[in-house]
């Protein structure tokens, strides 16, 4: 049996914390220094809540608008992958605010590829559980277009495999800029559907 691993040699840090408190405008976020984390998500974030209405991501499981558990409370991206996306797009930089990200982390190689159920333990006691890789969509492209005219439509293709992950809160606490993060990676197996 494969056991979960704690990556002791990996030092990850919180580079930015961001919130969207005005979802009617668009998905963009603004930077803050620190945030309280409760079981519903980040305090003051529009995507917080224990439940949410189902969307197109789970259209094969539920009719759109069905109330389901909110495992997409927090959107997380990495400094390293944003740089790669920007390079592929041909722009000088990409801000996490434009993607609606809630956390910008640094120091985790191939961040978007960390597996579901990975635990992230923050200095302030908060613990997040990775749900899934966050697939790119067109909405960040619309915001990017306002900041880098002519480049917004390049985002979705450039961000495949680098868009970050979504997560939900397993333990309440606080997250602050500069916090270190301990990662606990679960056992990984490839599931093959029997013939």
N, CA, C and O of each residue as an XYZ file, in Angstrom:
780
protein
N       0.839     -1.181      0.000
C       0.000      0.000      0.000
C       0.883      1.244      0.000
O       1.869      1.311      0.734
N       0.531      2.218     -0.816
C       1.286      3.465     -0.893
C       0.767      4.422      0.174
O      -0.444      4.606      0.298
N       1.654      5.028      0.937
C       1.248      5.958      1.991
C       1.342      7.395      1.490
O       2.092      7.690      0.559
N       0.568      8.291      2.120
C       0.643      9.709      1.787
C       2.039     10.211      2.122
O       2.662      9.746      3.076
N       2.524     11.157      1.336
C       3.864     11.686      1.548
C       3.797     13.144      1.949
O       2.983     13.896      1.414
N       4.629     13.550      2.871
C       4.812     14.955      3.216
C       6.071     15.396      2.492
O       7.145     14.835      2.711
N       5.945     16.397      1.632
C       7.102     16.831      0.847
C       7.952     17.794      1.672
O       7.765     19.010      1.612
N       8.887     17.240      2.443
C       9.699     18.055      3.347
C      10.635     18.992      2.601
O      10.955     20.069      3.104
N      11.078     18.605      1.419
C      12.039     19.434      0.697
C      11.355     20.564     -0.072
O      12.028     21.435     -0.622
N      10.046     20.554     -0.113
C       9.302     21.558     -0.867
C       8.852     22.675      0.062
O       8.068     22.442      0.982
N       9.345     23.885     -0.174
C       8.942     25.035      0.619
C       8.062     25.910     -0.258
O       8.541     26.589     -1.166
N       6.774     25.883      0.028
C       5.830     26.700     -0.718
C       5.423     27.888      0.139
O       5.418     27.815      1.368
N       5.082     28.985     -0.532
C       4.708     30.213      0.173
C       3.486     30.850     -0.460
O       3.209     30.674     -1.646
N       2.757     31.603      0.373
C       1.642     32.404     -0.121
C       2.223     33.710     -0.660
O       2.805     34.494      0.089
N       2.061     33.938     -1.968
C       2.562     35.161     -2.604
C       1.497     36.253     -2.633
O       1.834     37.437     -2.658
N       0.217     35.877     -2.629
C      -0.872     36.865     -2.607
C      -2.163     36.187     -2.202
O      -2.383     35.006     -2.470
N      -3.016     36.967     -1.545
C      -4.374     36.553     -1.191
C      -5.308     37.521     -1.901
O      -5.088     38.732     -1.885
N      -6.350     36.983     -2.521
C      -7.237     37.823     -3.330
C      -8.690     37.438     -3.094
O      -9.006     36.265     -2.893
N      -9.577     38.442     -3.120
C     -11.004     38.201     -2.924
C     -11.819     38.877     -4.010
O     -11.421     39.901     -4.566
N     -12.969     38.282     -4.300
C     -13.971     38.903     -5.166
C     -15.217     39.085     -4.316
O     -15.900     38.116     -3.985
N     -15.507     40.330     -3.965
C     -16.715     40.612     -3.189
C     -17.802     41.227     -4.062
O     -18.872     41.573     -3.561
N     -17.540     41.368     -5.372
C     -18.504     41.978     -6.298
C     -18.707     41.079     -7.519
O     -18.325     41.456     -8.628
N     -19.304     39.897     -7.333
C     -19.424     38.947     -8.435
C     -20.318     39.424     -9.578
O     -20.211     38.912    -10.692
N     -21.193     40.390     -9.324
C     -22.065     40.883    -10.387
C     -21.286     41.657    -11.443
O     -21.725     41.753    -12.589
N     -20.122     42.215    -11.062
C     -19.301     42.967    -12.016
C     -18.544     42.014    -12.939
O     -18.710     42.068    -14.158
N     -17.724     41.153    -12.373
C     -16.986     40.125    -13.109
C     -16.266     39.253    -12.100
O     -16.484     39.395    -10.897
N     -15.417     38.360    -12.562
C     -14.751     37.434    -11.650
C     -13.434     37.961    -11.085
O     -12.790     37.265    -10.300
N     -13.018     39.162    -11.459
C     -11.718     39.660    -10.997
C     -11.693     39.826     -9.475
O     -12.721     40.043     -8.833
N     -10.485     39.716     -8.925
C     -10.287     39.782     -7.479
C      -9.379     40.954     -7.129
O      -8.761     41.566     -8.000
N      -9.313     41.253     -5.833
C      -8.428     42.314     -5.333
C      -7.568     41.737     -4.215
O      -7.985     40.821     -3.506
N      -6.364     42.280     -4.066
C      -5.408     41.758     -3.080
C      -5.712     42.263     -1.676
O      -6.123     43.406     -1.475
N      -5.493     41.364     -0.705
C      -5.587     41.702      0.710
C      -4.385     41.087      1.417
O      -3.681     40.263      0.832
N      -4.143     41.474      2.663
C      -2.964     40.995      3.393
C      -3.179     39.667      4.109
O      -2.259     38.857      4.225
N      -4.414     39.450      4.594
C      -4.688     38.291      5.421
C      -6.182     38.011      5.365
O      -6.975     38.916      5.108
N      -6.571     36.751      5.604
C      -8.001     36.423      5.556
C      -8.318     35.318      6.558
O      -7.544     34.379      6.744
N      -9.475     35.455      7.196
C      -9.990     34.388      8.044
C     -10.570     33.308      7.145
O     -11.207     33.600      6.133
N     -10.343     32.060      7.526
C     -10.812     30.918      6.753
C     -11.760     30.121      7.636
O     -11.391     29.703      8.733
N     -13.000     29.908      7.150
C     -13.946     29.076      7.883
C     -14.424     27.961      6.956
O     -14.010     27.892      5.799
N     -15.282     27.104      7.455
C     -15.680     25.941      6.662
C     -16.409     26.309      5.370
O     -16.506     25.487      4.459
N     -16.916     27.526      5.287
C     -17.585     27.974      4.061
C     -16.588     28.490      3.025
O     -16.925     28.592      1.845
N     -15.366     28.816      3.451
C     -14.359     29.332      2.519
C     -13.614     30.518      3.100
O     -13.406     30.602      4.310
N     -13.211     31.441      2.223
C     -12.509     32.642      2.649
C     -13.539     33.699      3.034
O     -14.464     33.973      2.270
N     -13.384     34.285      4.202
C     -14.340     35.279      4.672
C     -14.412     36.456      3.696
O     -13.390     37.062      3.377
N     -15.623     36.779      3.222
C     -15.818     37.901      2.309
C     -15.716     37.544      0.839
O     -15.903     38.415     -0.010
N     -15.428     36.297      0.509
C     -15.276     35.867     -0.884
C     -16.623     35.424     -1.455
O     -17.372     34.697     -0.803
N     -16.919     35.863     -2.665
C     -18.217     35.566     -3.274
C     -18.431     34.079     -3.566
O     -19.575     33.640     -3.686
N     -17.370     33.308     -3.681
C     -17.513     31.877     -3.952
C     -17.594     31.032     -2.678
O     -17.652     29.805     -2.748
N     -17.600     31.687     -1.519
C     -17.716     30.951     -0.263
C     -19.120     30.385     -0.119
O     -20.072     30.863     -0.735
N     -19.221     29.371      0.698
C     -20.497     28.732      0.973
C     -20.305     27.237      1.109
O     -19.438     26.653      0.458
N     -21.101     26.625      1.944
C     -21.013     25.174      2.102
C     -21.599     24.458      0.900
O     -21.198     23.338      0.583
N     -22.549     25.101      0.227
C     -23.151     24.522     -0.968
C     -23.118     25.564     -2.080
O     -22.909     26.753     -1.838
N     -23.329     25.087     -3.309
C     -23.412     25.971     -4.465
C     -24.376     25.360     -5.465
O     -24.749     24.192     -5.361
N     -24.771     26.166     -6.430
C     -25.606     25.658     -7.515
C     -24.698     24.955     -8.515
O     -23.633     25.468     -8.857
N     -25.113     23.788     -8.983
C     -24.300     23.073     -9.967
C     -24.214     23.888    -11.246
O     -25.121     24.652    -11.577
N     -23.108     23.713    -11.957
C     -22.851     24.474    -13.178
C     -22.496     23.505    -14.306
O     -22.648     22.292    -14.167
N     -22.027     24.050    -15.406
C     -21.715     23.220    -16.573
C     -20.615     22.196    -16.300
O     -20.520     21.198    -17.014
N     -19.780     22.424    -15.279
C     -18.700     21.477    -14.979
C     -19.216     20.102    -14.542
O     -18.533     19.092    -14.714
N     -20.427     20.075    -13.976
C     -21.002     18.806    -13.517
C     -22.341     18.538    -14.227
O     -23.240     17.923    -13.653
N     -22.461     19.000    -15.462
C     -23.724     18.870    -16.210
C     -24.127     17.422    -16.471
O     -25.307     17.137    -16.673
N     -23.160     16.507    -16.470
C     -23.485     15.100    -16.696
C     -24.015     14.427    -15.428
O     -24.624     13.359    -15.498
N     -23.784     15.046    -14.280
C     -24.243     14.469    -13.022
C     -25.565     15.072    -12.532
O     -26.400     14.363    -11.970
N     -25.756     16.399    -12.746
C     -26.917     17.082    -12.181
C     -27.488     18.104    -13.164
O     -26.746     18.669    -13.969
N     -28.792     18.345    -13.104
C     -29.338     19.460    -13.879
C     -28.739     20.774    -13.369
O     -28.526     20.935    -12.167
N     -28.470     21.708    -14.278
C     -27.862     22.985    -13.885
C     -28.726     23.666    -12.826
O     -29.948     23.735    -12.951
N     -28.060     24.173    -11.772
C     -28.754     24.850    -10.683
C     -29.076     23.961     -9.499
O     -29.601     24.447     -8.498
N     -28.775     22.660     -9.582
C     -29.003     21.740     -8.467
C     -28.069     22.104     -7.317
O     -26.888     22.361     -7.545
N     -28.580     22.130     -6.080
C     -27.734     22.434     -4.928
C     -26.814     21.256     -4.646
O     -27.275     20.130     -4.465
N     -25.492     21.523     -4.608
C     -24.481     20.499     -4.340
C     -23.446     21.051     -3.361
O     -23.399     22.258     -3.124
N     -22.626     20.183     -2.797
C     -21.543     20.579     -1.894
C     -20.574     21.469     -2.653
O     -20.245     21.188     -3.805
N     -20.120     22.529     -2.025
C     -19.192     23.462     -2.665
C     -17.751     23.024     -2.450
O     -17.150     23.315     -1.416
N     -17.208     22.328     -3.427
C     -15.805     21.917     -3.367
C     -14.938     22.874     -4.178
O     -13.741     22.642     -4.349
N     -15.546     23.953     -4.679
C     -14.835     24.974     -5.462
C     -14.824     26.304     -4.698
O     -15.018     27.365     -5.290
N     -14.595     26.239     -3.382
C     -14.621     27.439     -2.559
C     -13.476     28.391     -2.884
O     -13.627     29.609     -2.790
N     -12.330     27.830     -3.266
C     -11.106     28.623     -3.405
C     -10.404     28.251     -4.701
O     -10.224     27.072     -5.006
N     -10.007     29.269     -5.462
C      -9.258     29.091     -6.705
C      -7.800     29.451     -6.432
O      -7.507     30.536     -5.929
N      -6.883     28.535     -6.766
C      -5.470     28.723     -6.435
C      -4.625     28.596     -7.700
O      -4.804     27.663     -8.483
N      -3.701     29.543     -7.893
C      -2.777     29.520     -9.028
C      -1.354     29.680     -8.509
O      -1.141     29.982     -7.335
N      -0.378     29.475     -9.401
C       1.023     29.598     -8.968
C       1.756     30.662     -9.770
O       1.453     30.913    -10.937
N       2.720     31.273     -9.116
C       3.587     32.279     -9.742
C       4.255     31.690    -10.982
O       4.291     32.312    -12.044
N       4.779     30.481    -10.822
C       5.542     29.851    -11.894
C       4.668     29.566    -13.119
O       5.089     29.811    -14.249
N       3.468     29.057    -12.903
C       2.599     28.742    -14.042
C       2.027     29.992    -14.698
O       1.830     30.009    -15.913
N       1.756     31.042    -13.916
C       1.295     32.285    -14.537
C       2.365     32.838    -15.480
O       2.044     33.376    -16.540
N       3.625     32.706    -15.097
C       4.721     33.156    -15.967
C       4.755     32.341    -17.256
O       4.984     32.893    -18.333
N       4.531     31.038    -17.154
C       4.519     30.191    -18.349
C       3.340     30.529    -19.265
O       3.490     30.572    -20.486
N       2.174     30.766    -18.674
C       1.003     31.135    -19.474
C       1.252     32.453    -20.196
O       0.977     32.575    -21.390
N       1.774     33.440    -19.468
C       2.055     34.750    -20.072
C       3.046     34.621    -21.222
O       2.871     35.236    -22.273
N       4.086     33.820    -21.018
C       5.082     33.614    -22.072
C       4.436     32.990    -23.315
O       4.692     33.426    -24.438
N       3.605     31.977    -23.108
C       2.920     31.329    -24.227
C       1.988     32.310    -24.937
O       1.853     32.267    -26.159
N       1.346     33.192    -24.171
C       0.431     34.178    -24.761
C       1.171     35.304    -25.478
O       0.595     35.994    -26.320
N       2.456     35.489    -25.140
C       3.225     36.569    -25.741
C       3.033     37.908    -25.059
O       3.151     38.957    -25.691
N       2.731     37.872    -23.737
C       2.598     39.118    -22.976
C       3.634     39.134    -21.860
O       4.204     38.102    -21.509
N       3.868     40.333    -21.305
C       4.935     40.482    -20.317
C       4.548     40.052    -18.909
O       5.417     39.989    -18.039
N       3.301     39.760    -18.658
C       2.901     39.307    -17.330
C       1.406     39.047    -17.270
O       0.631     39.571    -18.069
N       1.024     38.232    -16.312
C      -0.372     37.859    -16.126
C      -0.668     37.967    -14.637
O      -0.006     37.324    -13.823
N      -1.646     38.765    -14.281
C      -1.974     38.990    -12.874
C      -3.035     38.005    -12.399
O      -3.979     37.726    -13.137
N      -2.905     37.468    -11.181
C      -3.907     36.523    -10.664
C      -5.285     37.171    -10.530
O      -6.304     36.485    -10.611
N      -5.321     38.487    -10.327
C      -6.597     39.207    -10.233
C      -7.439     39.008    -11.488
O      -8.664     38.909    -11.411
N      -6.776     38.950    -12.646
C      -7.483     38.830    -13.921
C      -8.129     37.463    -14.093
O      -9.043     37.304    -14.902
N      -7.657     36.471    -13.332
C      -8.179     35.106    -13.441
C      -9.217     34.786    -12.375
O      -9.792     33.698    -12.370
N      -9.456     35.729    -11.473
C     -10.373     35.465    -10.370
C      -9.771     34.562     -9.314
O     -10.499     33.926     -8.551
N      -8.447     34.497     -9.260
C      -7.773     33.619     -8.291
C      -7.925     34.166     -6.874
O      -8.022     35.376     -6.670
N      -7.944     33.253     -5.894
C      -7.996     33.630     -4.482
C      -6.651     33.524     -3.791
O      -6.361     34.282     -2.866
N      -5.828     32.584     -4.240
C      -4.491     32.430     -3.664
C      -3.485     32.306     -4.798
O      -3.711     31.597     -5.779
N      -2.369     33.012     -4.641
C      -1.224     32.889     -5.538
C      -0.107     32.296     -4.701
O       0.324     32.893     -3.714
N       0.363     31.118     -5.097
C       1.407     30.417     -4.353
C       2.686     30.365     -5.161
O       2.662     30.488     -6.385
N       3.802     30.182     -4.477
C       5.082     30.003     -5.168
C       5.814     28.818     -4.555
O       5.668     28.510     -3.372
N       6.610     28.162     -5.402
C       7.473     27.096     -4.912
C       6.975     25.681     -5.104
O       7.595     24.746     -4.597
N       5.862     25.486     -5.828
C       5.355     24.135     -6.060
C       5.493     23.810     -7.543
O       4.733     24.335     -8.357
N       6.435     22.967     -7.905
C       6.618     22.610     -9.317
C       5.370     21.949     -9.901
O       4.706     21.161     -9.228
N       5.056     22.272    -11.154
C       3.898     21.682    -11.851
C       2.650     21.742    -10.976
O       1.938     20.751    -10.813
N       2.404     22.902    -10.427
C       1.346     23.077     -9.425
C      -0.004     22.520     -9.856
O      -0.661     21.838     -9.070
N      -0.430     22.790    -11.071
C      -1.758     22.344    -11.524
C      -1.894     20.828    -11.565
O      -3.002     20.305    -11.677
N      -0.770     20.121    -11.474
C      -0.800     18.666    -11.552
C      -0.830     17.982    -10.182
O      -0.855     16.753    -10.110
N      -0.828     18.765     -9.091
C      -0.922     18.089     -7.794
C      -2.267     17.371     -7.731
O      -3.274     17.914     -8.186
N      -2.301     16.170     -7.177
C      -3.507     15.353     -7.276
C      -4.627     15.796     -6.345
O      -4.385     16.448     -5.329
N      -5.868     15.431     -6.709
C      -6.992     15.654     -5.805
C      -6.707     15.028     -4.441
O      -6.000     14.025     -4.336
N      -7.262     15.631     -3.418
C      -7.117     15.217     -2.012
C      -5.773     15.596     -1.404
O      -5.497     15.232     -0.261
N      -4.922     16.323     -2.145
C      -3.707     16.878     -1.542
C      -4.122     17.855     -0.452
O      -5.002     18.690     -0.664
N      -3.492     17.754      0.714
C      -3.761     18.683      1.813
C      -2.709     19.776      1.812
O      -1.520     19.505      1.647
N      -3.154     21.024      1.997
C      -2.266     22.176      2.149
C      -2.488     22.730      3.542
O      -3.581     23.193      3.866
N      -1.445     22.684      4.373
C      -1.531     23.164      5.745
C      -0.765     24.482      5.839
O       0.429     24.528      5.543
N      -1.448     25.552      6.250
C      -0.870     26.901      6.307
C      -0.430     27.237      7.725
O      -0.942     26.679      8.696
N       0.533     28.164      7.834
C       1.063     28.579      9.139
C      -0.022     28.967     10.132
O       0.092     28.673     11.322
N      -1.076     29.628      9.654
C      -2.141     30.121     10.526
C      -3.169     29.075     10.908
O      -4.220     29.411     11.453
N      -2.877     27.790     10.626
C      -3.758     26.711     11.043
C      -4.747     26.257      9.998
O      -5.253     25.138     10.088
N      -5.044     27.082      9.008
C      -6.011     26.689      7.985
C      -5.483     25.506      7.178
O      -4.282     25.386      6.937
N      -6.401     24.640      6.768
C      -6.047     23.500      5.919
C      -7.038     23.435      4.769
O      -8.251     23.484      4.973
N      -6.504     23.323      3.552
C      -7.321     23.214      2.353
C      -7.091     21.849      1.715
O      -6.010     21.270      1.820
N      -8.126     21.352      1.055
C      -8.045     20.092      0.328
C      -8.273     20.388     -1.147
O      -9.269     21.012     -1.511
N      -7.361     19.947     -1.988
C      -7.495     20.153     -3.425
C      -8.629     19.284     -3.946
O      -8.692     18.087     -3.665
N      -9.532     19.909     -4.717
C     -10.600     19.150     -5.363
C     -10.113     18.667     -6.722
O      -9.879     17.474     -6.912
N      -9.959     19.593     -7.668
C      -9.569     19.227     -9.023
C      -8.730     20.316     -9.671
O      -8.658     21.443     -9.181
N      -8.104     19.958    -10.772
C      -7.473     20.954    -11.629
C      -8.566     21.873    -12.160
O      -9.655     21.413    -12.505
N      -8.283     23.156    -12.225
C      -9.242     24.151    -12.693
C      -9.062     24.328    -14.199
O      -8.032     24.834    -14.646
N     -10.034     23.924    -14.964
C      -9.930     24.041    -16.420
C     -10.058     25.501    -16.842
O     -10.836     26.250    -16.250
N      -9.295     25.918    -17.871
C      -9.409     27.291    -18.359
C     -10.779     27.518    -18.995
O     -11.362     26.605    -19.580
N     -11.280     28.734    -18.874
C     -12.532     29.103    -19.529
C     -12.359     30.480    -20.174
O     -11.294     31.087    -20.065
N     -13.384     30.963    -20.831
C     -13.290     32.213    -21.591
C     -13.333     33.469    -20.719
O     -12.859     34.521    -21.148
N     -13.887     33.388    -19.510
C     -14.118     34.597    -18.713
C     -12.844     35.341    -18.319
O     -12.826     36.569    -18.409
N     -11.776     34.664    -17.888
C     -10.539     35.418    -17.637
C     -10.044     36.127    -18.893
O      -9.485     37.221    -18.815
N     -10.250     35.499    -20.055
C      -9.830     36.124    -21.314
C     -10.472     37.482    -21.531
O      -9.846     38.392    -22.076
N     -11.728     37.619    -21.102
C     -12.425     38.903    -21.246
C     -11.765     39.979    -20.387
O     -11.651     41.130    -20.809
N     -11.332     39.605    -19.183
C     -10.657     40.567    -18.304
C      -9.252     40.861    -18.822
O      -8.817     42.012    -18.813
N      -8.545     39.832    -19.271
C      -7.206     40.028    -19.835
C      -7.275     40.975    -21.026
O      -6.396     41.819    -21.201
N      -8.295     40.842    -21.827
C      -8.460     41.693    -23.013
C      -8.538     43.171    -22.631
O      -8.056     44.027    -23.374
N      -9.141     43.479    -21.479
C      -9.221     44.878    -21.029
C      -7.842     45.428    -20.667
O      -7.571     46.615    -20.848
N      -6.972     44.551    -20.153
C      -5.640     44.979    -19.718
C      -4.581     44.825    -20.799
O      -3.628     45.603    -20.853
N      -4.742     43.821    -21.664
C      -3.805     43.554    -22.759
C      -4.612     43.335    -24.045
O      -4.790     42.199    -24.486
N      -5.102     44.442    -24.649
C      -5.944     44.314    -25.845
C      -5.279     43.467    -26.932
O      -4.096     43.617    -27.239
N      -6.091     42.571    -27.500
C      -5.612     41.701    -28.560
C      -5.071     40.370    -28.082
O      -4.715     39.521    -28.899
N      -5.000     40.167    -26.761
C      -4.398     38.945    -26.229
C      -5.364     38.076    -25.427
O      -5.039     36.927    -25.131
N      -6.528     38.584    -25.070
C      -7.452     37.850    -24.210
C      -7.877     36.502    -24.749
O      -8.033     35.546    -23.990
N      -8.066     36.417    -26.071
C      -8.532     35.151    -26.637
C      -7.444     34.081    -26.671
O      -7.718     32.937    -27.035
N      -6.221     34.433    -26.298
C      -5.139     33.444    -26.253
C      -5.079     32.691    -24.928
O      -4.397     31.672    -24.817
N      -5.797     33.198    -23.919
C      -5.659     32.652    -22.577
C      -6.047     31.184    -22.474
O      -5.250     30.367    -22.013
N      -7.264     30.834    -22.897
C      -7.773     29.471    -22.651
C      -6.831     28.408    -23.196
O      -6.565     27.416    -22.517
N      -6.328     28.593    -24.395
C      -5.427     27.602    -24.980
C      -4.077     27.594    -24.254
O      -3.516     26.528    -24.000
N      -3.560     28.776    -23.922
C      -2.254     28.866    -23.260
C      -2.280     28.313    -21.837
O      -1.248     27.886    -21.320
N      -3.453     28.318    -21.202
C      -3.552     27.929    -19.793
C      -3.869     26.455    -19.570
O      -3.948     26.016    -18.422
N      -4.053     25.681    -20.633
C      -4.368     24.259    -20.464
C      -3.258     23.582    -19.650
O      -2.081     23.658    -20.003
N      -3.649     22.926    -18.564
C      -2.692     22.238    -17.705
C      -1.913     23.139    -16.771
O      -1.033     22.673    -16.046
N      -2.234     24.457    -16.779
C      -1.500     25.415    -15.932
C      -2.434     26.397    -15.223
O      -1.963     27.401    -14.690
N      -3.739     26.136    -15.203
C      -4.739     27.081    -14.693
C      -4.906     27.013    -13.181
O      -5.678     27.783    -12.608
N      -4.187     26.096    -12.526
C      -4.297     25.971    -11.084
C      -5.320     24.937    -10.664
O      -5.732     24.090    -11.457
N      -5.726     25.018     -9.406
C      -6.657     24.041     -8.836
C      -7.731     24.771     -8.035
O      -7.600     25.949     -7.703
N      -8.798     24.030     -7.736
C      -9.791     24.527     -6.795
C      -9.676     23.693     -5.525
O      -9.203     22.557     -5.550
N     -10.123     24.282     -4.408
C      -9.986     23.612     -3.118
C     -11.139     23.982     -2.195
O     -11.867     24.948     -2.427
N     -11.279     23.187     -1.148
C     -12.283     23.447     -0.116
C     -11.600     23.394      1.247
O     -10.510     22.840      1.386
N     -12.256     23.978      2.249
C     -11.664     24.115      3.580
C     -11.926     22.870      4.416
O     -13.067     22.442      4.589
N     -10.827     22.294      4.935
C     -10.944     21.151      5.840
C     -10.784     21.588      7.298
O     -11.352     20.971      8.200
N     -10.011     22.653      7.526
C      -9.795     23.148      8.890
C      -9.776     24.667      8.866
O      -9.143     25.274      8.002
N     -10.468     25.276      9.813
C     -10.520     26.726      9.902
C      -9.204     27.285     10.425
O      -8.427     26.573     11.061
N      -8.962     28.548     10.158
C      -7.743     29.208     10.612
C      -7.588     30.542      9.920
O      -8.566     31.255      9.699
N      -6.380     30.872      9.586
C      -6.086     32.150      8.938
C      -5.007     31.909      7.895
O      -4.136     31.059      8.080
N      -5.065     32.659      6.797
C      -4.009     32.636      5.776
C      -3.515     34.067      5.617
O      -4.308     34.995      5.456
N      -2.200     34.237      5.663
C      -1.590     35.556      5.530
C      -0.520     35.526      4.453
O       0.072     34.481      4.185
N      -0.272     36.682      3.835
C       0.801     36.787      2.855
C       2.113     36.337      3.489
O       2.419     36.701      4.624
N       2.880     35.551      2.753
C       4.171     35.074      3.239
C       4.109     33.773      4.011
O       5.149     33.184      4.304
N       2.893     33.302      4.355
C       2.780     32.020      5.068
C       3.500     30.920      4.303
O       3.521     30.910      3.073
N       4.087     29.997      5.050
C       4.612     28.789      4.414
C       3.509     27.747      4.401
O       2.556     27.815      5.177
N       3.657     26.786      3.508
C       2.636     25.765      3.311
C       3.303     24.398      3.318
O       4.316     24.195      2.649
N       2.744     23.470      4.067
C       3.177     22.074      4.031
C       2.195     21.317      3.154
O       0.982     21.448      3.318
N       2.713     20.530      2.228
C       1.871     19.740      1.343
C       1.906     18.275      1.747
O       2.969     17.724      2.035
N       0.735     17.650      1.765
C       0.617     16.222      2.007
C      -0.050     15.618      0.777
O      -1.230     15.850      0.516
N       0.726     14.839      0.026
C       0.265     14.252     -1.234
C      -0.298     12.859     -0.954
O       0.378     12.043     -0.328
N      -1.532     12.567     -1.409
C      -2.117     11.249     -1.153
C      -1.521     10.179     -2.064
O      -0.818     10.496     -3.022
N      -1.803      8.919     -1.765
C      -1.386      7.843     -2.679
C      -1.996      8.096     -4.049
O      -3.107      8.614     -4.157
N      -1.271      7.731     -5.083
C      -1.756      7.963     -6.442
C      -1.792      6.651     -7.204
O      -0.810      5.911     -7.258
N      -2.938      6.387     -7.785
C      -3.114      5.199     -8.605
C      -3.856      5.588     -9.864
O      -4.625      6.549     -9.864
N      -3.637      4.862    -10.918
C      -4.402      5.034    -12.143
C      -5.556      4.041    -12.093
O      -5.341      2.832    -12.001
N      -6.772      4.553    -12.154
C      -7.941      3.668    -12.148
C      -8.300      3.301    -13.571
O      -8.520      4.172    -14.412
N      -8.357      2.015    -13.834
C      -8.727      1.542    -15.159
C     -10.119      0.941    -15.094
O     -10.390      0.074    -14.263
N     -11.002      1.402    -15.972
C     -12.364      0.878    -16.018
C     -12.314     -0.545    -16.554
O     -11.782     -0.779    -17.639
N     -12.867     -1.504    -15.799
C     -12.852     -2.902    -16.276
C     -13.594     -3.031    -17.606
O     -14.599     -2.360    -17.840
N     -13.085     -3.899    -18.464
C     -13.698     -4.105    -19.783
C     -15.013     -4.840    -19.687
O     -15.655     -5.092    -20.706
